[in-house]
């Protein structure tokens, strides 16, 4: 479930406690958590409602000035509705802030021990082995280091990849606390910079030729 940054901030400061979505089936369940631009959000309730019964208080709790504005925003088929899943209905989703995104603290943690570096090495090697397009982790870290705040399509084109799979890979690095996202492009996190300074792994095209 995605929340616009303004709504996510509202959940974090307590001014937004509801979201309304038109789904063929619920995309979240009670107790589930998801990340937003303002931190981790927890789902407290999921109920089917009649959109015409949405009250002014409901609308304000969802970040809208009135119920009519909210109803206009509800599309006939929400982005999360799945073909063949049934007739879309309106869901009232209760939301609460569950805390900071743990990746924020992780990416700021730059005091790496030898064990930390070895653990990151193993995790990246595992991602490389599982890849269908060959080793990519060090190449991508180096690319983000060299071209911070560059559009993802431009970065992907430089290494001959499609944008969306490239962005998925960068998110994997973000999950390890090594990169961070911006309105335009990415950059290495403090942890990512510390890792590159400490690891003995190299970008594939920088590997020494046999016998050198």
C-alpha positions in Angstrom: 0.0 0.0 0.0 1.5 3.3 -1.0 0.9 6.6 0.7 1.7 10.1 -0.8 4.5 11.8 1.3 2.1 14.4 2.7 -0.3 11.6 3.9 2.6 9.5 5.3 3.8 12.6 7.3 0.2 13.0 8.6 0.3 9.4 9.8 3.6 10.1 11.6 2.3 13.2 13.3 -1.1 11.7 14.1 -3.2 14.0 11.9 -4.1 11.1 9.5 -5.5 7.9 10.9 -7.5 6.5 7.9 -7.1 5.7 4.2 -9.8 4.8 1.8 -9.1 2.5 -1.2 -11.3 0.9 -3.9 -10.0 -2.7 -4.2 -11.3 -5.9 -5.6 -9.8 -7.5 -2.5 -7.9 -5.9 0.4 -4.2 -5.3 -0.3 -3.4 -5.2 3.4 -4.5 -7.0 6.6 -4.9 -5.9 10.2 -1.5 -5.9 11.9 0.5 -5.7 8.7 3.2 -3.0 8.4 4.7 -1.2 5.4 7.3 1.4 4.9 6.4 4.9 3.8 8.4 8.1 3.2 7.8 9.1 6.9 8.5 5.7 8.5 6.8 2.4 9.2 3.0 2.4 9.1 0.8 -0.3 10.8 -2.7 -1.3 9.7 -5.1 -1.2 12.6 -8.4 -2.1 10.8 -9.7 -3.0 7.4 -13.4 -2.7 6.7 -15.7 -2.5 3.7 -17.8 0.7 3.7 -20.4 2.4 1.6 -18.6 5.3 0.0 -21.8 7.4 0.4 -21.7 6.8 4.1 -18.2 8.3 4.5 -18.5 11.1 7.1 -16.8 14.5 7.2 -14.8 13.3 10.2 -13.7 10.2 8.2 -12.5 12.5 5.3 -10.5 14.7 7.6 -8.9 11.7 9.2 -7.8 10.6 5.8 -6.3 14.0 5.0 -9.2 15.4 2.8 -11.1 18.6 3.4 -14.5 16.9 3.0 -16.2 13.7 2.1 -17.0 14.8 -1.5 -13.3 15.5 -2.2 -12.4 12.0 -0.9 -15.1 10.3 -3.0 -13.9 12.1 -6.1 -10.4 10.8 -5.4 -11.6 7.2 -5.3 -11.1 5.8 -8.7 -13.5 3.1 -10.2 -10.6 0.6 -10.0 -7.8 1.3 -7.6 -4.2 0.5 -8.6 -4.2 -2.5 -6.3 -7.3 -4.1 -7.8 -6.4 -7.3 -9.6 -8.2 -8.6 -12.7 -10.6 -11.4 -11.9 -10.5 -10.8 -8.2 -14.1 -9.7 -8.0 -16.0 -6.4 -8.0 -14.0 -3.5 -6.5 -15.5 -2.1 -3.3 -14.4 0.7 -1.0 -12.3 -0.2 2.1 -11.7 1.9 5.2 -8.2 1.3 6.4 -7.1 2.3 9.9 -3.5 3.5 10.1 -1.0 4.3 12.9 2.7 5.2 12.9 4.8 2.3 14.0 8.2 4.0 14.2 11.2 5.1 12.1 12.2 3.0 9.1 15.0 0.7 10.5 16.9 1.2 7.3 17.5 4.8 8.3 19.5 3.9 11.4 21.2 1.1 9.5 22.4 3.3 6.7 23.8 5.9 9.1 25.8 3.1 10.9 29.3 3.6 9.3 31.5 2.3 12.1 32.0 -1.1 10.5 33.9 -3.9 12.1 35.7 -6.6 10.1 32.8 -8.9 10.9 30.4 -6.3 9.5 32.3 -6.0 6.3 32.5 -9.8 5.9 28.8 -10.1 6.5 28.0 -7.5 3.8 30.4 -9.3 1.5 28.5 -12.6 2.0 25.1 -10.9 1.4 26.3 -9.2 -1.8 27.9 -12.4 -3.1 24.6 -14.2 -2.5 22.7 -11.6 -4.5 25.3 -11.9 -7.3 25.0 -15.7 -7.4 21.2 -15.5 -7.5 21.2 -13.0 -10.4 20.1 -14.0 -13.9 22.2 -11.2 -15.4 25.5 -11.9 -13.7 27.3 -10.1 -10.8 25.9 -6.6 -10.4 26.3 -5.5 -6.8 29.7 -3.9 -6.9 29.1 -2.4 -10.3 25.9 -0.8 -9.1 27.4 0.5 -5.9 30.3 2.0 -7.9 27.8 3.6 -10.4 25.8 5.2 -7.6 29.0 6.5 -6.1 30.2 8.0 -9.3 26.8 9.5 -10.4 24.8 10.5 -7.3 21.4 12.1 -7.8 21.2 10.8 -11.4 17.9 9.6 -12.9 17.5 5.8 -12.7 16.9 5.5 -16.5 20.2 7.2 -17.1 22.0 5.0 -14.7 20.4 1.8 -16.1 21.3 2.8 -19.6 25.0 3.3 -18.7 25.2 -0.4 -17.7 22.9 -1.7 -20.5 20.0 -2.5 -18.3 16.3 -1.7 -18.2 15.1 0.8 -15.7 12.7 -1.2 -13.6 14.9 -4.3 -13.0 17.7 -1.9 -12.2 15.6 0.0 -9.7 14.7 -3.3 -8.0 18.3 -4.1 -7.6 19.1 -0.7 -6.1 16.3 -1.3 -3.6 18.0 -4.5 -2.5 21.1 -2.5 -1.8 19.0 0.0 0.1 17.6 -2.8 2.2 21.2 -3.5 3.3 21.6 0.1 4.3 24.2 0.8 1.5 22.2 3.3 -0.6 19.6 5.9 -0.1 17.0 7.4 -2.5 16.2 11.0 -3.3 13.7 12.8 -5.4 16.1 12.4 -8.2 18.4 9.3 -8.2 20.4 7.8 -5.4 23.6 8.1 -3.4 25.6 5.9 -1.2 24.7 6.0 2.5 27.4 6.6 5.1 27.4 2.8 5.6 27.8 2.2 1.9 30.8 4.6 1.7 32.4 2.9 4.7 31.8 -0.5 3.2 33.4 0.4 -0.2 36.4 1.8 1.7 36.8 -1.4 3.7 35.9 -4.3 1.3 38.4 -6.2 -0.8 35.7 -6.9 -3.4 36.1 -4.9 -6.6 33.9 -3.9 -9.5 34.0 -6.8 -12.1 35.7 -4.8 -14.9 38.3 -3.6 -12.4 39.5 -7.1 -11.6 43.0 -7.9 -12.4 43.7 -9.9 -15.5 45.1 -13.4 -14.8 48.8 -13.4 -14.4 49.0 -9.7 -13.5 
